[in-house]
Amino acid sequence: MILLIELAAILGFIVSVCLIKIFGLHYYFPDFTTFNFILKHYLGPLFFALVIMVIVFFWQSKRKQAAIQKLVKFMPLRLFIPFAVIIYLHFNFKLWAQILNHFLFDDFYLSLDQKFQPLLDFFDFFYYFAGLNLVSNLNLYHSLFVFMFAFSFILASLNKDRTVIIKIVTATALVLLIGGIAYSFAPAIGPFIYRDGLSNTDALFQQKMLNSYQDFVASQGQNYQKENFVNAIAAMPSLHIANALVFVYFAYYYFRHFFPVFLIIFIFLVIEALVLRWHYLIDIPAGVAVAMLSIFLANKYFILDFGKNAVQPKTIKD
């Protein structure tokens, strides 16, 4: 029996090795500051949620021996380690995207945006009308995403059905893996190369990211600075939106009291992605497609048993 997230990490690693051998790529590593960023924003929340899950698991379990067996079988390292591997692979796939495919689709995506310009203008107007431009320097686009990320994992860890945390972590990891590989299919930088968004802070950061990433791509990956491990630019698809939708989905089915909050944050993230010019309009449905595929796979195949009489467990409860 193997968890889908474990299989995904193995397959992702195999894909990365093949790309390295075929295209002469390299694995890249972060510096301490960037690693600390990943730890605090991605791995830390999962680790904290798994610790909570373990404590609650033992506290509620009437049969300690059965609880130990379940823990050994499903938690927590079998989730944490492959998730960490996929996080690492994701940022490498993102760095490799424009080395693997030099043809950028920005002009095409911009032409699609122009067909829906009234809608995009409405989002700009709403952003100003709601006064959201006054807090645009607070980096809410990232902060609220991390909040959804961390809070979803914590809520899942408290659910009596132990498959919930397996499913949500698996879906999140699949978004990062599938989306990371998809970055190279039809790559784009983002609409900020044509006009600034509604945040001066984001515009400055976007220009800094663009300069460093263009140097990296122009050198075929030789001119690499470790502090830029998480700063590769890839607009298509929007994985912030993809994973935010994963969290909204699980909130609706498992944390219903928090669903309105998650939905509001999701809508805000969609608007910010567009008005701050991180993403073209087409990036949003592309991200939704990645999310839907990841949710489907995580729900149906979160545990794989290749035995003859294998039965997929629907729930694992105390």
N, C-alpha and C positions, 0 to 999 in steps of 0.2 A: 504494500500500500504506500502510495506517495502523494504528497500534497501537490496540487496544481502549481502553487507558487514555487515549489522546489523544482518541478519539471521545467517551469518557465525560466528559472535562473540558469539551469543547465543548458537549455536550448539557446538562451540569450548569449551565454558564454561561448557556445559552439559557433554561433553566427559571428560573434566578435572575432574569434580566432580565424575563421574563414576570411573575413574582410581584411584582417591584418596580413594574412598570407597572400591573398590575391592582389590587394591594392597597396601593399607596403606601408600600412598604417602603423601606428604605435599606440599603446595604452598610455593614458595621461593620468597624473596624480595631482591632488590638490596640495597646497601648502597648509600649514597649521591653522591659519586664520580661516581659510575656506573649509577645511575639514571640520572646524569648530562650528561653522555656519550650518553645514550639513547635519552635524550631530544635534544641534539645538533645534533645527527647524524640521527635520525629517526623522532621523533615527531616535532622537530623544523622546518625542511624543509616543512612538510605538513602544519603546522600552518601558516607559512609565505606564502605559496602558497594560502591557503584559504583566508588569509587577502587580498592578491592581487586580488584574484577572486572577493571578495565582493566589493572592491573599483571599479574595472573595471565594474562589474555588474551594480552598481548603476550609474556609470558615463555614460555608454552607453545606459542604459534603458530610453526609452522615457516615459514609463508609470511606475512611481515609485511604484504604488500600486501593479501592476502585478509583479514587481521585488521582492517586499517584500514577496508576496505569494510564489513565486518560491524559495526564500531563505529559508523561513520557512519550505517548503516542502522537500528541498533537501540538504541545506547547512547551516552552515559548521559543526555544532556539530554532525549531523547524519553521517558524514564521520569520523570526528576526534575521537570521543569517541569509536566507535567500532574498529577503527584502533589501538588506544592505548590499548584496551583490548586484541586484537589479538597479538600485540607486546609482551605484558606481558605473555600471554598464550604460545606463541612461545618459549620463553626462558625457561619456565617451562617444556614444552614438550621435549625440547632439553636436559635439565638436567635429566629428567626422563628416557630418551631413553635406557641407558645401565643398569638401574635398572630394567626396564620392560623386557629387553632382554639381558641376560648376554653373549649370544653367538655372538662372533664377526666374521665378514666375511672378515677380513683383508687378511688372507692367500688366500682366494678364489679370491678376487679382485686383489691381487698381481699376482696371476697366470694368470689372464686375461691380466694384464699389460705386463707381460713377452711375451705374444704372439704378442704384438704390440711394442716391445722394440725399433725397428728401428725408429718408429714414435716418441716415447718419446725421444730418443737420438737426433733426428732431432730438436725437440723443445729446448732441452738443448743447442745444437750447435747454433741455431738461436738466442737464448737468449744472449749468449756470443757474437756472431758475430755482433748483433745489438747494443752491448754495454749496454744492459738493466741491466746487473749485476752490473754496476757502480751506478745505482740508486736504487738497491734492498733494501737499508736501509731506503728508504723514505716511505715505507709502501704504495706504490701506489695501491696495490691490494685492500686495504680498501678505500683509499682516492678517487680513481677514481670511485669506486662503489658508494660512498656517493655523489660524484658529479653528477653521472647519476641519482641517486635517487632524489636529490634536484632539479636539473635542469629540469628533466622531469615533476615534479609536478608543477614547476613554469610555464613552457611552457603550460601545460594543463590548468592552471588557467587563461591563457590569451586567450585561444581558445574561439571563439564565440559559439561553440557548447558546452553547459554546461554538456553534458553527458560524454565528454572526461575525465574530472577530476574524475567523478564518476567511470568510467570504469578503469582508470589507478590505482587509489587508491584501488579499489576493487580487481583488478588482483594482485597487490602487496601484499595485505593482504591475499589473498587466497594462494599465494605461501608460505607465512610464516606459515599459518595455516595447509595447506595440507602437506607441507614439514616438518613442525615441528612434526606432527603426524607420518609421514612416517619414521622419524629418527629411530624409534624403531622396524621397520619391519626387516631390514637387516643391523644392525649398524656396523660401522667401525670407527676406529680412524683416519687412514690416512697413506699414504706411508712413511711419515717421521719417523715412528717407525722402518723402515728397513734401510733407508739411508737419510742423510741430503739433503735438497734442496740446491739451488744455492745462498741462502741468509743466512749469519751467524746470522743476526738479527732475521729473522723468525725462524731459527733453535733453538735459545735460547728461544724465546717466546713459540714455540711449546713444548719444553721440560718442561717449567714452567707450561703451561696449562695441559700437560699430567700428571704431578706429582699431581697437585691439584685435577684434575678430577678423577684420579685413587683412591685417598684417599676418595673422595666423594662417588664413586661407591662402594668401599670396605666396607664403613660404612653404606651402604644402605640409603644414603642420610642424615645421621645424622651429619656427619662432613662437615658442610656447612659454607663457608665463603662468606659473602654478596658481597665482591668485585669480586667474581667469577661468579656472576649472568649471565654474558654474555660470559663466558669463557668455557662453556661445549664444548667438542670435538665431532663432528659428521660429518663424511665425506660424507655419502650417504643419500640423494642426495645432489648435490651442489646447495645451494639456492642462493649464490652469482651469479652463472651463470644463474640460473632460473630467478631471478629478473632482471638481466642485459638484458636478452633476452626479457623480458616484455618491458623494456624501449626502446630497439632497435625496437621492433614491433610498439610501439606507435610513435616513431620517424619517422618510414617509412610511416605510414598512416596519421599522424597529424602534424609532425614537420619536413617535408621532407628536409629542408635546413640543418638540424643538423644530418640527418641520417648517412652520412659518418663518422662524428666524433664519434657517438654512436657505429657504427659498428667496427671502429678501436679499441675503448676502449673495446668492447666486446671480440674481438679476443685477445687483450692483456691480459684480465682477464682470458680467457681460458688457454693461455700459462702459465701465472703466477701460476694459480691454480695447474698446472702439474709440472712445473719446481721447484717450491718452496715446492713441496710435500704435499700441503694441500689436494689434491684430487687424487684418482685413475682415470684412463681414463673412467671407467664405470660410475663414478659419474656425468660426464658431460651430456651424453644423458639422464640420470635419471633426472637431473635438467631441461633439455629441455622438457622432458615429463610433469613435474610438471608445467612448464611455459605455455605449450600449453593448458593443461587442464584449468589452471587458466584464461588464455586469453579467451578461448572459453566460460567459464561460465560468466566471467565479461562482455563480449560483448553481450551475448544472454539473460542473466538473471539479469543484473545489478539492475533492478527495478522489484519487484515481486508484482503483483496485483492479489489477489485471488477472485476478483469480477466476476460475471457471464460474463459481457461484457468487461472485462479488455483488454485494448490494450497497448502493450509495446511501450513506446515512443522511437522513433529512435534518435531524436535530441531535445534539449531544447535550443532555441536561443532567443536572445533579440528581 
